[in-house]
Amino acid sequence: MNIIALITGRGNNTLNNKNILPVNGEPLLSYGAIEAKKLEDISKYYISSDDDNILDVGYSLGYEKIKRPAELGTPTARHGDVVKHAVQVMDECDILVVLMANCATIKSSQIKDCIDLLKEDESISTVAPVVKDQDHHPYRTKRIEDGFLEPFVPIPDESNSPNRQQLKPASYFLCHSFYVHRVSKCFTEDGQPPYFHMGNKVKPYIVDYSLDVHSMEDIYLTEVWINKEKK
């Protein structure tokens, strides 16, 4: 079974150069890249970007460059299209580990667990890390209608509670850290929206914490997490 790792990161971001900003003195994207490199299961490594500086950092870490088309480097470009482009360019693979360049809260053990889950069940299209988050449960979300707040989604009577602990079913959010895809079952027309490229049978992998960087505060919080993990 051929397993490939792919880093994705574009250069056109609100936080300038965020994917290669120093985190404890090392480029942000290097943390996930190095964790993936620890796994013997992975045979090849690629990095996709529209930005040469990002590609150069990835190359220095042993990742082959994929220069994506300009239209896939815009803020409105869909991540699934970026991954699909890379699959068409790089060597064929059975399992693809996609690493987000703006996330350092990734562990090699997590990647390995997700690969193993995919190997154990051939029906799974993608294994995706998630975090449980009751604070931002859909039943606590509001919309503005005619100037007043209204429930964003219908709330069943049995879940009509102001206490987050009592909201059911529990709410889980996708971590924008990494995903593990079975390529043959992804990029299908019936893929689960809005992430069509994940296919229609997505297995959750629950983690305690994940942070994707969008601000300098996130850089600081990432450093705090890394330093804590080292201890």
C-alpha positions in Angstrom: 0.0 0.0 0.0 1.5 3.3 -1.2 1.2 6.2 1.3 2.1 9.7 0.4 2.2 12.9 2.5 1.3 16.3 1.1 1.6 19.7 2.7 -0.7 22.4 1.4 -0.3 26.1 2.0 -0.9 29.2 -0.1 1.0 32.5 0.0 -1.9 34.8 -0.3 -3.0 35.2 3.3 -4.4 38.0 5.6 -1.4 37.3 7.9 1.5 37.8 5.7 3.8 34.7 5.2 1.9 32.9 8.0 2.8 29.4 6.9 6.5 30.1 7.3 6.5 32.5 10.2 8.9 31.5 13.0 7.4 29.4 15.8 10.1 29.0 18.5 12.6 29.9 15.8 11.4 27.3 13.2 9.0 27.9 10.2 5.4 27.1 11.2 4.9 24.4 8.5 8.0 22.5 9.6 6.3 21.1 12.7 3.8 19.0 10.8 6.3 18.2 8.1 8.8 16.8 10.6 6.1 14.7 12.4 5.1 13.1 9.2 8.7 12.3 8.4 8.9 10.2 11.5 6.5 7.5 10.0 8.0 4.7 8.1 4.7 4.0 6.4 5.0 7.1 4.3 7.0 6.6 1.1 7.1 10.0 -0.5 6.6 13.6 0.5 5.2 16.6 -1.5 4.3 20.2 -0.8 1.8 22.2 -2.9 1.8 26.0 -3.0 1.6 29.0 -5.2 4.4 30.6 -3.2 8.1 29.9 -3.9 9.2 30.7 -0.4 6.8 28.1 1.1 7.9 25.6 -1.5 11.6 26.2 -0.7 11.0 25.7 3.0 9.2 22.4 2.3 11.9 21.3 -0.1 14.6 21.9 2.6 12.6 19.5 4.8 12.6 16.8 2.1 9.3 17.5 0.4 9.1 17.6 -3.5 7.6 20.8 -4.9 4.3 21.1 -6.6 3.7 24.6 -8.0 -0.1 25.0 -8.1 -1.9 27.1 -10.8 -2.6 30.7 -9.8 -6.3 30.1 -9.6 -5.7 27.6 -6.8 -3.7 30.2 -4.8 -6.6 32.6 -4.2 -8.6 33.0 -1.0 -11.7 31.6 -2.6 -10.0 28.5 -4.0 -11.4 25.2 -2.5 -9.0 23.1 -0.6 -10.4 20.0 -2.3 -9.4 21.3 -5.7 -5.9 22.0 -4.4 -5.6 18.4 -3.2 -7.1 17.0 -6.4 -4.6 18.9 -8.5 -1.7 17.5 -6.4 -3.1 13.9 -6.8 -3.0 14.4 -10.6 0.6 15.6 -10.5 2.4 13.4 -8.0 3.0 9.7 -7.9 0.0 7.4 -7.6 -0.9 6.5 -4.0 -3.5 4.5 -2.1 -3.5 6.7 1.0 -2.9 10.4 1.1 -1.9 12.3 4.3 -2.7 16.0 3.8 -1.0 18.3 6.2 -2.1 21.9 6.6 0.9 24.3 6.5 -0.6 26.6 9.1 -0.9 24.1 11.9 1.8 22.9 14.2 -0.4 21.0 16.7 0.1 17.7 14.9 1.7 14.6 16.4 3.1 11.6 14.4 1.2 9.3 16.7 -2.1 10.9 15.6 -1.2 10.5 11.9 -0.3 6.9 12.5 -3.5 6.2 14.3 -5.5 7.7 11.4 -3.6 5.6 8.8 -4.3 2.5 10.8 -8.0 3.2 11.1 -8.1 3.6 7.3 -6.3 0.3 6.8 -8.6 -1.5 9.2 -11.8 -0.6 7.4 -11.9 -0.4 3.6 -15.2 1.4 3.6 -13.8 4.5 5.1 -13.1 7.3 2.7 -11.3 9.7 5.1 -10.2 9.8 8.7 -10.5 13.4 10.0 -9.3 14.7 13.4 -12.1 16.5 15.3 -12.4 18.3 18.7 -15.5 18.2 20.8 -16.9 21.7 21.3 -20.1 22.3 23.1 -19.5 26.0 23.5 -20.1 26.5 19.8 -22.9 23.9 19.5 -25.3 24.6 16.5 -28.2 24.9 19.0 -26.4 27.9 20.6 -25.9 29.6 17.2 -28.1 32.5 16.2 -29.0 34.4 13.0 -30.4 37.9 12.7 -33.9 38.0 11.2 -35.6 41.4 10.9 -33.2 42.9 13.4 -33.7 40.2 16.1 -31.9 37.0 17.1 -33.5 33.7 16.0 -32.2 30.1 16.3 -29.9 29.3 13.4 -31.3 25.8 13.2 -34.5 24.1 14.6 -34.0 23.0 18.2 -35.7 19.7 19.2 -37.6 19.9 22.5 -35.4 17.3 24.2 -32.3 19.4 23.5 -33.8 22.8 24.5 -31.4 23.5 27.3 -29.2 26.6 27.9 -26.5 24.3 29.5 -23.9 23.3 27.0 -23.2 20.0 28.9 -26.8 18.9 28.2 -26.9 19.6 24.5 -27.3 16.4 22.5 -26.0 15.1 20.2 -22.6 16.4 21.1 -21.0 18.9 18.7 -17.6 18.1 17.0 -15.6 20.4 14.8 -13.1 19.4 12.1 -9.6 20.2 12.9 -7.8 22.0 10.1 -4.6 20.1 10.9 -4.3 17.0 8.7 -6.6 14.5 7.0 -5.9 11.0 5.8 -7.7 10.1 2.6 -8.3 6.8 0.8 -7.8 8.2 -2.7 -10.0 5.7 -4.5 -13.0 6.8 -2.4 -12.5 10.5 -2.4 -13.2 13.3 -5.0 -16.6 11.7 -5.7 -19.8 13.6 -6.7 -21.6 12.4 -3.6 -18.8 13.5 -1.2 -20.0 15.0 2.1 -20.5 18.8 1.8 -18.8 21.2 2.1 -15.7 19.0 1.8 -16.6 17.0 -1.2 -13.1 15.6 -1.6 -13.4 13.6 1.7 -15.8 11.2 0.2 -19.0 10.1 1.9 -17.8 8.0 4.8 -15.7 10.1 7.0 -14.4 8.6 10.2 -13.8 10.9 13.2 -10.5 10.8 15.2 -11.1 12.7 18.4 -8.2 14.9 19.7 -7.9 17.1 22.8 -6.6 20.2 21.0 -5.9 21.7 17.6 -5.1 25.2 16.4 -4.7 26.5 12.9 -2.9 29.8 12.7 -4.6 32.9 11.4 -3.2 35.6 13.7 -0.1 36.5 15.7 -2.0 35.5 18.8 -2.3 32.0 17.3 1.4 31.9 16.8 1.9 32.7 20.5 -0.7 30.0 21.5 1.0 27.5 19.2 4.3 28.2 21.0 2.6 27.7 24.4 1.3 24.3 23.2 4.7 23.2 21.8 6.5 24.2 25.0 4.0 22.4 27.1 4.3 19.2 25.0 8.1 19.3 25.4 7.7 19.2 29.2 
